[in-house]
Amino acid sequence: MSSVSTAVMWFRRDLRMADNPALVEAARADRVVALFVDDAHLREPSGANRRWFLAGCLAELHDRTGGALVVRRDEPERAVRDVAREVGAEVVCCADDAGPYGTRRDDAVRAALREDDVDLQTVGTPYAVSPGTLRTKGGTPFKVFTPFSRAWRAHGWDEPVDAPRGVRWVEGVRSDGLPEAPAVTADLPTPGEAAGRRRLAAFLDGDVRRYADDRDRPGADGTSRLSPYLKWGCVHPRQALARLGRGAGPETFATELAWRDFYADVLLHEPQSARQGLDERMAGMELDTGPEADARLAAWCEGRTGVPIVDAGMRQLVGAGWVHNRVRMIVASYLVKDLHIDWTRGARFFMEHLVDGDLASNQHGWQWVAGTGTDAAPYFRVFNPVAQSERFDPDGTYIRRWVPELADVPGKAIHDPTRLDGDLFAATAPDYPRPIVDHAMERDEALRRWRAATGRA
Ligand SMILES: Cc1cc2nc3c(=O)[nH]c(=O)nc-3n(C[C@H](O)[C@H](O)[C@H](O)COP(=O)(O)OP(=O)(O)OC[C@H]3O[C@@H](n4cnc5c(N)ncnc54)[C@H](O)[C@@H]3O)c2cc1C
């Protein structure tokens, strides 16, 4: 591409300068236009937390390009074609996007550019191993995680590349201006590449050593908190993998990054899994709907179910735009198996609040819990939220942090305040609700419905 005079670098979910192969490719041109398309199809379904984080990432990118970032608020095929025309670009570079919407959008943009003889060149993806790369020995896509993760490690990944130096950004191209950060109430992490790299460095220098032990303890803050930075490409997984080192902590952490790649691969091959269960046998499950189910869903959303670990998780979701992985599983299981509500309703509420909300990881995380997805936990394994709480938050640190009305509940009763006699419950946690359902009864009910739907004993 050495003869190219002008290239457009189209930033999407790769909002960084370092280790950005598409940017390296674009920077071979004499002049580079930095472009972001503020696309209503992606903006409108995003909650305020993700739009706030994105606005911060773009503001940083604008600074890093010396104020040359062009933002267009338009249909992508028109926006990209117009900018390419206006600057006389010969090529548009971007990272590939294998999601269902991204694929359709890029096909449309490619076709629009072709009319002007401009190439859409995709270089790299937001994943360590790009979706669609790995296949079973029989040549089919993987449906089970463990063999996928083995193939993933055997395949390996590229070394990170440095940020290109001396890029000549084109200035003065018309821009609709940076998107405004919406008002948010959640306490969100600092957006952008610099903050992401600080987070990564702090994790690799510290918590990663204890990760294998601490990652399941929501009170310990033992995970990387990198998910929003990975979601927006402020950090690429390669940058973590290249510096991981050896030992149980690093090995376990790499496996979690493999889950991210696995779910992106599943979404590529089964795009309908974003909206519906992959396991068709589960489609006939009887679900609760109507006013009573809506009231229970509202109690779940507000963190007022009367089950402390569930309420703590839902309040963390709303208060921090992020939830610890173990607790995501607990609250999701409670919605599906204790309240018998369709997983897609819970997934939607998650997507509204999560700052790391990601179609592949969220929908498949939900399907894993609901037993409807690829490599799902068997449906008959129903989480007991109180037992989970006793095991993973033994001294109730996490619950006390997010449910302050329970701060004075003594000892093990923090996991289930109904263990206190009625007067003591009323005296120590007067504002905390009684459980809205009985777990043992709802567990039996969930299994009855599952047997009826699948015909299994
Ligand atoms: C119901 C449900 C919904 C979820 N929704 C999302 C979502 O919208 N976006 C999202 O990024 N993750 C989602 N996850 C996965 C996981 O909970 C988060 O990635 C993790 O909690 C983020 O925190 P962390 O960065 O500290 O994770 P760490 O434990 O430090 O893990 C490092 C990275 O590995 C990846 N990862 C870890 N666990 C998983 C997993 N189970 N599936 C896919 N990737 C994983 C993430 O990119 C994460 O940042 C969901 C899980 C469940 C059970």
The ligand as an ORCA input file, in Angstrom:
! r2SCAN-3c Opt
* xyz 0 1
  C     -25.301    -13.714     32.446
  C     -23.917    -13.193     32.033
  C     -23.807    -12.066     31.247
  C     -22.546    -11.581     30.857
  N     -22.461    -10.451     30.067
  C     -21.256    -10.014     29.642
  C     -21.138     -8.867     28.798
  O     -22.131     -8.273     28.374
  N     -19.893     -8.443     28.455
  C     -18.760     -9.080     28.880
  O     -17.644     -8.652     28.555
  N     -18.840    -10.182     29.660
  C     -20.047    -10.666     30.065
  N     -20.109    -11.766     30.871
  C     -18.868    -12.480     31.207
  C     -18.179    -12.033     32.510
  O     -19.098    -11.981     33.574
  C     -17.467    -10.676     32.384
  O     -16.653    -10.664     31.237
  C     -16.564    -10.404     33.582
  O     -17.319    -10.424     34.775
  C     -15.887     -9.049     33.410
  O     -15.123     -8.713     34.520
  P     -13.541     -8.713     34.476
  O     -13.055     -7.945     33.313
  O     -13.054     -8.309     35.825
  O     -13.273    -10.272     34.225
  P     -11.982    -11.163     34.420
  O     -12.354    -12.286     35.322
  O     -10.804    -10.362     34.799
  O     -11.782    -11.808     32.977
  C     -10.977    -11.177     31.970
  C     -11.746    -11.029     30.693
  O     -12.103    -12.299     30.169
  C     -13.366    -12.209     29.525
  N     -14.316    -13.083     30.211
  C     -14.285    -13.505     31.488
  N     -15.295    -14.357     31.747
  C     -16.005    -14.459     30.620
  C     -17.176    -15.179     30.237
  N     -17.816    -16.005     31.082
  N     -17.646    -15.017     28.984
  C     -17.010    -14.220     28.096
  N     -15.895    -13.524     28.393
  C     -15.394    -13.648     29.627
  C     -13.825    -10.769     29.634
  O     -13.457    -10.077     28.471
  C     -13.052    -10.272     30.840
  O     -12.842     -8.875     30.842
  C     -21.369    -12.270     31.272
  C     -21.501    -13.411     32.080
  C     -22.754    -13.864     32.453
  C     -22.849    -15.108     33.323
*
